[in-house]
Structure formats: C-alpha cells, structure tokens
Amino acid sequence: MNVQVTQKPLPQAPNQSKLATADCDIHPQRNDDTALHPYLEQRWIEHMRMFGSRPRQAYQAGPAYPKGQPNASRRDAWPPGGRPGSSLPFLREQLLDTNNCVLGILNATGDNGQSFQNREFGAAVCHAMNEWQLHEWLTPEPRLKGSIVVPYEDAEAAVAEIEHYATDPHFVQVLMLSRTSEPPGQKRYWKVYEAATAAGLPVGVHAFGFGGYPVSGAGWPSYYIEDMVGHAQSSQSFLTSMVIEGVFERIPNMRLVLIEAGFAWVPSLAWRLDKIWNRLKVETPHLKRLPSEYIHDHVWLTTQPMEEPANRAHVLDAIDWIGWDRLLFATDYPHWDYDDPAHVLPMPMAEEKKRRFFLDNAVSLYTRS
C-alpha cells in the first residue's frame, strides 16, 4: 500500500487506539558507515574505507536499480539531520506510539554484510550490525526485538553468529535474504537452518539480496518496478527449493518466515507443487507428504506489500486458505510502500481474526521459551 502522506488523516493518538499491533518488518538504518566503527576491528574499518562493500552483483557501487523515492522511503520519514529509520526517538513517535505497536521486529537489511564478495569482511559486518542493533535499538527500546544478521553464504560463520546470540532475549529471529547464490534448500545451507532451529529461532527470509546473478531468469530487467515485482518471485523460488529439497522433512521443527513478498501467491504455488509432485514423487523419495502440507506446517508470511484486488474480499479467500494463524502484520517502515494498519483490512471481520492478524500470531511466533 502506497500511502499518500499529504492526504493521510491525522494518526490516532496512542492512548485512543483500541487495538495493539505487532509490526514484523521494521528497517533500522545507519546514517553512514561510521555507525558500525565501535563494533568493528580496526582492520575492517580501514578495509571499509579503502574498498567499500563490493556486493555480489554486476554493479560497482549502489543498488542495481535507483529507488522510486529517496532511500526508498516515505517522504515524511526523514528525522531531523538523519536518514529514514536512523533515529530511535523519531521511530518511537512516528511508528510505535502512533500504531500502538507493542512488538516490533527489526530486519536490518541494506548494506549489512550478507551479500559481500569478501566473506570474511561480510561476516565482520554482520556481527557489527548485530551489535549495533543490540546497543543502539534493542536495549534502549524494549518493544523492539532483533533479527540476527548472518553471513549465510558461509555456513560456519553463520552458525557461529547464531550461537553467539542464541540465548540473548533481544533477538528472536535469524535473518537471510531471498536471492542466495545457490537454491537455498541445498545442503550447503542446512547447518544454518539446523542452528537456528536448535536455538528455537525462526528463519526470516527478507526479499532482496544479491546472489551474484541477474534478478530474473533471463537477465537484468529494465525497470525498478520489475525488480520490485521480482521480490515475490524470488520468495516463491526460495520456498519451492526448501520444500522439494526436503529441508522441512529433515528439520521437522524448523519455522520459516517469508518477509516483504506479499502472500496471495501461496495457494496457487502450493496447488501446482502438489499436482506435479503427485506425478513425479518417485524423484523425491525423501518427501513423505504433499508439498502443501509442509507449507501449512512450517511457513509464516508477513503481510506487506498487502495485495489489493479490485474486490478486496478476495484477499480474505487467500488468507482463509493460508490460515489466519500464519500471517504476520508488517508495515515495512520507513519505506514508500508502507502499509498503514488503519487501512490494510477495510472490510468488517471477527474481532478474533483481526487480533490474530495484527498481534497474536507474532507474539506466539516470536515469544522465546
């Protein structure tokens, strides 16, 4: 949902809001690389200054596609003297308080080390991102919980990062990106999933990232909109690989969260997987159940970007198939396609469903035992 902030009604005061919310995709942003210096060894500070990040993509610097808005952010999300998402006091006022948000999940994407060509440097930046989250965001604001940024292309380093924060209650999820260098269900990534599951943490897979290849199966698209629509496609490929390679069969307690890729595509993907698997199941004897059954049992999805068909009631059909207990409300703050909780579900519905959608599912998934 692209909220036109110039026409948006004044937000409801937090003490007037009747419905508490959980926001499962908030993007903290650092103003510049110096924000990570307190959490990096000196050699990596010098490396950052001299060589930069070098992501696994065809472009020398910057994103593959310039964003439709500066920093891909809402026009009203710029705090005084900083970038969108860089100010905790501003985020508290504009997001947490306004939306009566009692639980916010940080997903520190962007130039976070996960897609770096230099894997040792990438692992150092991932750890610095986690320390930055912990000290600058999670400790001072108890409503916020973090996702552990892991260098997933280096399984051993990723496992070490998970184990480092496994017992820290400030972190409730392991973060990956959807465009990996190889299909994510393959064996090279299994240790990452096993470590996350052993720690009792879901694996959150955020759309985007650089695997070292074009973002479509036929090369680099021409337009930003193609890249944006491709987020859902990359998440479908991610999920298909996880199911067919048997990750959920091998790791029966694993929980997967697909973030910022929409959700209405899930039923059609599951139907097609079931139909074809029924005819080709001899190829995958490691699968003991229908692909759709693994999806039902192991997968959660954040709601942003919320689908908006002409007949809004059709959204409810998709949710009924997926399950009202499997969707996690998200705003994608501070980005331009932010979903406002006041507008994402305009149709009347039972209070119990609404509470699950906006709060209870997230609390259940992210509450650590």
SESEMAR-988746 format. One line per field, with one value per residue (C-alpha): residue in three letters; x, z, y. Coordinates in steps of 0.05 Angstrom, whole numbers. Layout:
// SESEMAR-988746
r = [ALA  ...]
x = [X  ...]
z = [Z  ...]
y = [Y  ...]
//
This chain:
// SESEMAR-988746
r = [MET  ASN  VAL  GLN  VAL  THR  GLN  LYS  PRO  LEU  PRO  GLN  ALA  PRO  ASN  GLN  SER  LYS  LEU  ALA  THR  ALA  ASP  CYS  ASP  ILE  HIS  PRO  GLN  ARG  ASN  ASP  ASP  THR  ALA  LEU  HIS  PRO  TYR  LEU  GLU  GLN  ARG  TRP  ILE  GLU  HIS  MET  ARG  MET  PHE  GLY  SER  ARG  PRO  ARG  GLN  ALA  TYR  GLN  ALA  GLY  PRO  ALA  TYR  PRO  LYS  GLY  GLN  PRO  ASN  ALA  SER  ARG  ARG  ASP  ALA  TRP  PRO  PRO  GLY  GLY  ARG  PRO  GLY  SER  SER  LEU  PRO  PHE  LEU  ARG  GLU  GLN  LEU  LEU  ASP  THR  ASN  ASN  CYS  VAL  LEU  GLY  ILE  LEU  ASN  ALA  THR  GLY  ASP  ASN  GLY  GLN  SER  PHE  GLN  ASN  ARG  GLU  PHE  GLY  ALA  ALA  VAL  CYS  HIS  ALA  MET  ASN  GLU  TRP  GLN  LEU  HIS  GLU  TRP  LEU  THR  PRO  GLU  PRO  ARG  LEU  LYS  GLY  SER  ILE  VAL  VAL  PRO  TYR  GLU  ASP  ALA  GLU  ALA  ALA  VAL  ALA  GLU  ILE  GLU  HIS  TYR  ALA  THR  ASP  PRO  HIS  PHE  VAL  GLN  VAL  LEU  MET  LEU  SER  ARG  THR  SER  GLU  PRO  PRO  GLY  GLN  LYS  ARG  TYR  TRP  LYS  VAL  TYR  GLU  ALA  ALA  THR  ALA  ALA  GLY  LEU  PRO  VAL  GLY  VAL  HIS  ALA  PHE  GLY  PHE  GLY  GLY  TYR  PRO  VAL  SER  GLY  ALA  GLY  TRP  PRO  SER  TYR  TYR  ILE  GLU  ASP  MET  VAL  GLY  HIS  ALA  GLN  SER  SER  GLN  SER  PHE  LEU  THR  SER  MET  VAL  ILE  GLU  GLY  VAL  PHE  GLU  ARG  ILE  PRO  ASN  MET  ARG  LEU  VAL  LEU  ILE  GLU  ALA  GLY  PHE  ALA  TRP  VAL  PRO  SER  LEU  ALA  TRP  ARG  LEU  ASP  LYS  ILE  TRP  ASN  ARG  LEU  LYS  VAL  GLU  THR  PRO  HIS  LEU  LYS  ARG  LEU  PRO  SER  GLU  TYR  ILE  HIS  ASP  HIS  VAL  TRP  LEU  THR  THR  GLN  PRO  MET  GLU  GLU  PRO  ALA  ASN  ARG  ALA  HIS  VAL  LEU  ASP  ALA  ILE  ASP  TRP  ILE  GLY  TRP  ASP  ARG  LEU  LEU  PHE  ALA  THR  ASP  TYR  PRO  HIS  TRP  ASP  TYR  ASP  ASP  PRO  ALA  HIS  VAL  LEU  PRO  MET  PRO  MET  ALA  GLU  GLU  LYS  LYS  ARG  ARG  PHE  PHE  LEU  ASP  ASN  ALA  VAL  SER  LEU  TYR  THR  ARG  SER]
x = [0  30  3  -4  20  -4  -76  -70  -114  -81  -59  -99  -66  -36  -79  -141  -120  -161  -121  -49  -5  58  100  142  183  217  281  332  382  450  467  535  587  618  558  590  660  651  635  688  762  808  829  757  747  806  781  713  745  791  749  676  627  631  564  555  524  544  545  607  570  500  436  421  360  353  293  229  235  300  326  261  228  166  173  153  200  263  283  320  391  387  365  297  300  362  330  301  263  233  214  181  138  121  112  110  67  22  5  3  58  76  123  168  215  277  303  369  376  414  490  492  548  505  518  591  642  694  662  708  693  620  619  652  600  543  569  576  505  481  520  494  423  433  464  430  360  342  370  341  272  241  185  236  266  322  337  407  442  482  532  492  537  590  552  604  608  532  526  578  537  472  505  534  464  425  408  401  327  336  339  280  297  353  355  370  355  317  368  421  480  450  380  370  345  412  458  507  455  429  475  446  375  396  430  370  322  367  366  290  291  252  289  264  277  271  261  321  396  449  466  515  466  414  348  308  318  334  380  376  307  300  259  255  183  207  256  200  152  210  212  152  182  247  209  169  234  262  201  199  272  262  203  229  299  267  291  226  227  299  288  217  216  241  199  206  181  177  182  161  139  63  25  -33  12  19  -44  -31  42  22  -32  18  71  21  -4  65  94  38  63  138  143  189  243  239  231  255  188  135  77  46  86  25  26  98  79  20  61  127  114  92  87  88  31  68  61  -12  -49  -104  -151  -209  -254  -220  -258  -215  -158  -198  -203  -127  -120  -172  -130  -63  -92  -107  -53  2  1  43  24  81  88  157  172  202  195  150  104  89  24  -17  -54  -114  -125  -99  -163  -221  -273  -310  -287  -289  -250  -213  -187  -166  -128  -92  -73  -47  -17  -27  7  71  71  62  117  168  159  220  211]
z = [0  -22  29  3  65  41  42  101  161  226  263  322  388  421  483  438  399  419  382  399  340  325  266  237  187  211  178  221  182  199  176  149  159  220  260  256  276  350  334  281  287  262  202  178  188  142  93  91  78  23  -14  7  10  -60  -61  -104  -164  -231  -209  -180  -127  -104  -116  -183  -191  -164  -118  -135  -73  -38  2  -19  39  57  47  119  149  150  221  233  208  191  142  148  201  234  295  351  383  315  302  371  357  284  285  353  390  332  316  389  369  428  389  332  294  265  199  186  111  62  63  121  101  78  4  4  -43  13  60  119  115  107  170  208  183  201  272  276  251  307  360  331  336  406  435  394  387  426  494  498  469  499  447  393  380  332  275  276  212  188  131  104  44  95  136  190  203  202  254  298  295  312  371  396  405  415  488  482  491  449  386  363  291  243  181  110  42  -14  -71  -49  -91  -98  -87  -12  1  -19  31  38  78  122  181  183  189  240  284  282  299  355  384  379  328  263  199  169  95  71  -3  -40  -34  -85  -102  -157  -214  -250  -213  -267  -302  -368  -345  -315  -322  -349  -293  -218  -220  -248  -190  -141  -170  -172  -96  -95  -149  -112  -49  -89  -115  -44  -16  -73  -62  13  4  -53  -26  37  88  128  127  152  203  228  278  230  223  161  155  85  92  45  -13  -5  7  -41  -88  -37  -53  -128  -117  -67  -115  -172  -129  -105  -175  -205  -144  -147  -216  -202  -129  -148  -159  -87  -41  18  17  58  50  -1  -12  11  78  91  73  120  178  171  137  161  118  132  101  67  10  21  -41  -63  -115  -141  -98  -31  -5  -49  -1  52  6  3  78  92  51  82  152  196  244  192  173  209  202  176  155  121  156  134  61  10  3  78  99  149  199  194  121  105  126  109  107  171  205  270  326  339  267  270  335  307  244  280  343  369  312  320  396  390  338  369  443  467  517]
y = [0  66  115  186  222  290  264  218  234  252  189  166  183  121  128  126  64  3  -49  -64  -84  -122  -97  -154  -115  -51  -28  8  49  76  146  125  71  105  79  10  32  19  -54  -68  -86  -31  -73  -77  -2  10  -42  -8  60  35  -16  -9  -67  -99  -136  -198  -162  -134  -61  -29  11  26  -13  -45  -1  70  74  109  152  175  116  80  117  155  230  243  191  235  253  319  311  238  184  149  95  123  157  115  175  192  119  114  175  162  87  53  103  122  49  26  -23  -67  -112  -91  -137  -104  -130  -95  -104  -59  -59  -108  -156  -215  -208  -186  -217  -216  -266  -253  -178  -194  -237  -180  -130  -179  -183  -107  -99  -145  -106  -41  -66  -90  -27  27  -2  -64  -47  24  4  -59  -61  -77  -145  -161  -209  -239  -218  -278  -287  -346  -359  -381  -432  -440  -365  -361  -416  -382  -317  -354  -389  -323  -293  -357  -343  -267  -249  -186  -229  -271  -290  -307  -263  -285  -254  -288  -283  -332  -355  -425  -453  -445  -516  -545  -578  -520  -481  -537  -521  -451  -478  -530  -479  -432  -488  -513  -443  -442  -386  -380  -363  -298  -291  -220  -205  -177  -190  -205  -277  -257  -267  -224  -216  -251  -317  -281  -225  -156  -122  -52  -21  -14  -40  -106  -113  -97  -149  -198  -198  -244  -288  -297  -317  -368  -398  -398  -434  -485  -503  -511  -557  -600  -608  -636  -584  -587  -663  -664  -608  -621  -563  -510  -447  -403  -331  -300  -225  -168  -211  -210  -274  -285  -325  -381  -421  -425  -445  -499  -526  -531  -564  -616  -631  -641  -676  -728  -746  -741  -763  -821  -768  -744  -804  -761  -724  -761  -712  -665  -600  -560  -596  -575  -504  -504  -531  -493  -426  -357  -295  -220  -182  -125  -110  -124  -149  -101  -133  -93  -136  -131  -191  -235  -223  -259  -320  -324  -315  -369  -418  -398  -395  -336  -361  -357  -283  -230  -157  -113  -40  -41  24  72  52  85  24  27  -8  31  -14  32  14  -55  -92  -45  -100  -119  -184  -221  -189  -254  -257  -184  -194  -255  -216  -154  -183  -253  -291  -250  -257  -332  -340  -293  -307  -345  -401]
//
